[in-house]
Each structure stands twice: as C-alpha cells, then as structure tokens.
C-alpha cells in the first residue's frame, strides 16, 4: 500500500474479465446491450466491444458529451443533465434507439471544476431492463481519472447484475 487514500480501481484485465462474464450471461439469456455515456466518453462501450462475441449482443453506444447532444439525440429535458431524470431518459432513449433489452446510461461530473450544481464525483446511472428503468446515484472520490475508473467499473457491475437477473439494492426507484 502506498498510502494513497483512493480506493483500489479495477485493472483493465479485471474489467475485461467482467465483460467476458457479461458476454456469457447476455448470450445465455438472449439479451442485447447498449450504452449512453457522457462522463465516461465511450470507455464503457470500448470494454464491452472487446468482449467475446460482442457483435452478437452489443448493439453499440452513444457518447453524448455535450448538453446539446443529450437534449437533441437522447431527449433529455431542459434543465440539469447530471440528475436522476437525465440518467433515466438517456437509458430509455438508448434502449429505444438500439432496440436493446438492456441499456445503461451514465452522466456525471468528474471535477475538479463542475458545470452543474453537484459535487465533483457525482454520477447518475440509469438502467433500462426490458423496458423498466432504475436509477442510482453514486458519489466517487478522487481525481477525475479515479472518478472515471470507478464509474466504468460500477457501470459494468450494474450491467452484469441486471443481465444475471439481480437488481441493485440501492436503486432509487422503478419507473
């Protein structure tokens, strides 16, 4: 241990292992997966795309980095884009656009400066699983790179849990 107070992040190998597990589960259950990413700028999709047989279950992803893209492409309503409603709408729009049975959306602020009135490290996740949306808020600590890494890892965990039929206990609600 080097005294670094940040939590240990998953390595690329660990993330790739999780994606291999996800690939096996989604293929077993006949699921299709899509993503919408803001904060993570396509990093989740990049990991999913390296998984086995990704071309048969990973529909694709949207990187909606700007507010304008979130509003015009993903139909996020006017107002804050780092919030529960934005994550839910992003996930629903992604599921619809790609025809995916399982869609994940992330929107957040890595810091150190923020454009929204939320603390750095605030991330909202939206998951649409067979048409039902769940959202979850996390606040990760560390520098922007640590927040990005924690967000990617948590997103892949959420996909794996949903694909396996388990829901997250900290979900804020079903819509």
C-alpha positions as CSV (number, residue, x, y, z in Angstrom):
1,X,0.0,0.0,0.0
2,X,1.5,3.4,-1.0
3,X,-0.7,5.5,1.4
4,X,-2.9,6.7,-1.4
5,X,-6.4,7.2,0.1
6,X,-8.2,6.4,-3.2
7,X,-10.0,3.1,-3.4
8,X,-8.3,0.4,-5.5
9,X,-9.6,0.6,-9.0
10,X,-10.2,-2.4,-11.2
11,X,-7.4,-3.0,-13.7
12,X,-8.2,-3.3,-17.4
13,X,-7.8,-7.0,-17.1
14,X,-10.4,-7.1,-14.3
15,X,-12.8,-5.0,-16.4
16,X,-12.2,-7.3,-19.4
17,X,-12.9,-10.4,-17.1
18,X,-16.2,-8.8,-16.0
19,X,-17.1,-8.1,-19.6
20,X,-16.4,-11.8,-20.5
21,X,-18.7,-12.8,-17.7
22,X,-21.3,-10.3,-19.0
23,X,-21.0,-11.7,-22.6
24,X,-21.6,-15.2,-21.3
25,X,-24.7,-14.2,-19.3
26,X,-26.3,-12.0,-22.0
27,X,-25.7,-14.7,-24.6
28,X,-27.2,-17.3,-22.3
29,X,-30.3,-15.2,-21.8
30,X,-30.6,-13.8,-25.3
31,X,-30.1,-10.2,-24.3
32,X,-28.9,-7.2,-26.2
33,X,-27.0,-4.3,-24.6
34,X,-26.5,-0.7,-25.5
35,X,-24.9,2.3,-23.7
36,X,-25.2,6.1,-23.5
37,X,-22.2,7.8,-22.0
38,X,-21.3,11.3,-21.0
39,X,-18.7,11.4,-18.3
40,X,-17.1,8.2,-19.5
41,X,-16.7,9.3,-23.1
42,X,-17.1,5.8,-24.6
43,X,-14.9,3.9,-22.2
44,X,-17.7,1.5,-21.2
45,X,-18.5,0.8,-24.8
46,X,-14.8,0.2,-25.5
47,X,-14.6,-2.5,-22.8
48,X,-17.9,-4.1,-23.9
49,X,-16.8,-4.2,-27.5
50,X,-13.7,-6.2,-26.6
51,X,-15.8,-9.0,-25.0
52,X,-16.3,-12.3,-26.7
53,X,-18.9,-12.3,-29.5
54,X,-19.7,-8.6,-28.8
55,X,-21.1,-8.3,-32.3
56,X,-23.9,-10.6,-31.5
57,X,-25.1,-8.9,-28.3
58,X,-23.6,-5.4,-28.0
59,X,-25.7,-3.1,-30.2
60,X,-23.5,-0.1,-29.7
61,X,-23.2,3.1,-27.7
62,X,-23.7,6.9,-27.9
63,X,-21.2,9.3,-26.5
64,X,-23.4,12.3,-25.5
65,X,-20.7,14.6,-24.1
66,X,-22.4,17.9,-24.7
67,X,-25.7,19.2,-23.2
68,X,-27.0,19.8,-26.8
69,X,-26.5,16.1,-27.8
70,X,-28.2,14.9,-24.6
71,X,-31.2,17.1,-25.4
72,X,-31.4,16.6,-29.2
73,X,-30.4,12.9,-29.6
74,X,-31.3,11.4,-26.2
75,X,-34.3,13.6,-25.5
76,X,-33.1,14.7,-22.0
77,X,-35.5,17.6,-21.0
78,X,-34.2,21.1,-20.5
79,X,-32.5,21.6,-17.1
80,X,-29.7,19.8,-15.4
81,X,-28.1,16.9,-17.2
82,X,-26.4,15.4,-14.1
83,X,-29.5,14.2,-12.3
84,X,-31.8,11.2,-11.9
85,X,-34.2,12.3,-14.7
86,X,-31.5,12.7,-17.2
87,X,-30.0,9.3,-16.5
88,X,-33.4,7.7,-16.8
89,X,-34.3,9.4,-20.0
90,X,-30.9,8.7,-21.5
91,X,-31.3,5.0,-20.7
92,X,-34.8,4.8,-22.1
93,X,-33.8,6.7,-25.3
94,X,-30.8,4.4,-25.8
95,X,-32.9,1.2,-25.4
96,X,-35.4,2.6,-27.9
97,X,-32.8,3.8,-30.4
98,X,-30.9,0.5,-30.4
99,X,-33.7,-1.9,-29.7
100,X,-31.8,-3.2,-26.7
101,X,-33.2,-5.3,-23.9
102,X,-30.6,-3.9,-21.5
103,X,-29.4,-0.3,-21.8
104,X,-27.2,1.6,-19.4
105,X,-26.6,5.4,-19.2
106,X,-24.1,7.4,-17.2
107,X,-24.0,11.1,-16.6
108,X,-21.8,12.9,-14.0
109,X,-19.2,15.3,-13.0
110,X,-15.6,14.1,-12.6
111,X,-14.3,17.5,-11.4
112,X,-12.3,19.3,-10.3
113,X,-14.5,22.1,-11.8
114,X,-18.1,21.3,-12.4
115,X,-20.7,22.7,-14.9
116,X,-23.7,21.6,-12.8
117,X,-24.5,22.4,-9.2
118,X,-23.3,19.0,-7.9
119,X,-20.2,18.0,-6.1
120,X,-17.3,16.5,-8.1
121,X,-17.6,12.8,-8.3
122,X,-21.4,12.8,-8.6
123,X,-22.6,10.2,-11.1
124,X,-26.1,9.1,-12.0
125,X,-26.6,5.7,-13.6
126,X,-29.8,4.7,-15.5
127,X,-30.5,1.2,-16.5
128,X,-33.4,0.0,-18.6
129,X,-34.0,-3.7,-18.3
130,X,-36.8,-5.0,-20.6
131,X,-38.5,-1.6,-20.6
132,X,-38.2,-0.9,-16.8
133,X,-35.9,1.9,-15.7
134,X,-33.9,2.1,-12.5
135,X,-31.6,4.9,-11.4
136,X,-28.8,5.1,-9.0
137,X,-26.6,7.9,-7.7
138,X,-23.0,7.4,-6.6
139,X,-20.5,9.9,-5.4
140,X,-17.0,8.7,-6.1
141,X,-13.9,10.2,-4.5
142,X,-10.6,11.1,-6.1
143,X,-9.3,12.9,-9.0
144,X,-11.1,12.9,-12.4
145,X,-9.2,9.8,-13.5
146,X,-10.3,7.9,-10.4
147,X,-13.9,9.0,-10.8
148,X,-13.8,7.9,-14.4
149,X,-12.4,4.5,-13.5
150,X,-14.9,3.9,-10.6
151,X,-17.7,4.9,-12.9
152,X,-16.7,2.4,-15.7
153,X,-16.3,-0.4,-13.1
154,X,-19.6,0.3,-11.4
155,X,-21.4,0.5,-14.8
156,X,-20.1,-2.9,-15.9
157,X,-21.1,-4.3,-12.4
158,X,-24.7,-2.9,-12.9
159,X,-24.9,-4.5,-16.4
160,X,-23.7,-7.8,-15.1
161,X,-26.2,-7.7,-12.1
162,X,-29.1,-6.9,-14.4
163,X,-28.2,-9.4,-17.0
164,X,-27.9,-12.1,-14.3
165,X,-31.4,-11.2,-13.0
166,X,-30.3,-9.5,-9.8
167,X,-31.3,-5.9,-9.2
168,X,-29.2,-3.4,-7.3
169,X,-30.4,-2.9,-3.7
170,X,-29.5,0.8,-3.8
171,X,-31.8,1.6,-6.8
172,X,-33.7,4.8,-6.3
173,X,-36.8,3.7,-7.9
174,X,-38.6,1.9,-10.7
175,X,-40.4,3.9,-13.4
